[in-house]
Amino acid sequence: MILIPNIEGISKIVDKYDLFILDQWGVMHDGDKGYEKAIKCVDNLFSDNKTLIIISNSSKKKETTALRLPELKFNQHQFKEIMTSGEMIWQSLLNENHDQTKNIGQNCFHIYDESKEDGKKFEDGLEKFNFVDNIDKADFILGCTPLVDKKVIDYIPLLISAKKNNLPFICANPDFDTVESNSKNLSFCMGTIAEIYKNMGGETFILGKPNVEIYNESSKKLTKIDKSRILAIGDSLHHDIKGAINFGIDSLLITST
């Protein structure tokens, strides 16, 4: 039986690791503001010459994520790398460097929260695609963020049409749910919709956690990697902890902030 220790803070184990891979939402911030203890912890780790990397299942691109860190009271320059599932998918669509994004077609049905700028900005640089409003005219689905005021069940007719046309579902945020900052209630993420489509027999594609590729991509700037000295910190068993296991490193599950 594997013994899983409980600790009250990273200070208990900090000397065991040189590189810390941090999740964002639920670990560093709540979507609106950074956690004071997390901000202090990051400062202390950086002062102790620890290497810090962010790996997030956010659909936001890398640049957008980095620029927002100061708003959350974090210093973006303290991080060796910042990698998001959205950036991974955007790069794959741009460069067609995966089998699932080669010859995928030109017509994209893009699902995103139209009340925020981030979703529309995701299309910047992807001008080779036609973004269509009719699912029956699409060659594939790009799922970034749920539509405003939509429930999970509201996507079923869309998914039925997509399955009928054998459309691949490219998911930029594979998380299943997240905690709302204002109410602390759970709200679903695009990963939930992609998982339903997968269970319907549809083709889905993700590059975020727990896929090992996002870990490999985020560590390319490192000259030497000793996996025994790396700790991943997250709040999701399915994405953060499983992702760390897939990458072959230790992990820490956050249960309170």
C-alpha positions, 0 to 999 in steps of 0.5 A: 500500500502506498502511503500518502502523507498530509502536510500543512504547507510546502515548507515541509517538503521544499528541500526535496525539490528544485522544480515546481510545476504549478496549476493556476485556478484553485492553486494560485488564484480563484479566477479574479484574484490571487491567493495571498498565501500562494503569492507569498509562497511563489515569492519564497520559492523564487527567492530560494532559487527554485525553478517555477513553471505554470501548466494550466488547462486554460483555453487562453493562449500563453501570452494572454495568461502571462500578461494577466499574472500581474493583475493577480499580483504575481510576477510573470518573470518569476516563471521559467515557462508558462504553458496552457492547453489552449496554447498547445491546441492553437499551435497544433492548429496553426502548424498541423503538427499532430495527426488530429490537426492535419487536413482537418478542413477549413470550416471551424465551429468555435464554441466560446464565451462571447461575453469575454474577449479571450475566446475571440482572440483565440482566432487571431493567427488562425486566419486559414480557417473559416469560422462558421455559425452553422454546425452542418457547415463545419469540418470540426469543432473547436471548444474553448469555453462554454456559452453564457447561460448554457447548461450541459444538456443544452449541448446535446443537440449540437453534439448529435449533429456533430456526431452525425457528420463525424466531426472531430472535437478539438478541446482547448480546455480539458478540465471537467469543472471549476469553482466559481469565484463569486459563489464557490459553486462548481461550473462545467468546463469544455472538457465535460462537453468533449467527454460527453462527445467521446462517450457518444463515439465522437472523436476528441483531441486534447493536449492539456493535462493529463496528456504528457505532451504539455509537460514535455513542451513546458520543460523544453527550456530546461537544460537538465531534468531530474524528475525525482526533484520535480513536484507538480501542484494541483487541485484535480486528481484526474488532470493534475495528479494523473498528469504528474503520474504520466510524466513520472514526477511527484505531485501535491494535491491542494485541498484548501486555500 
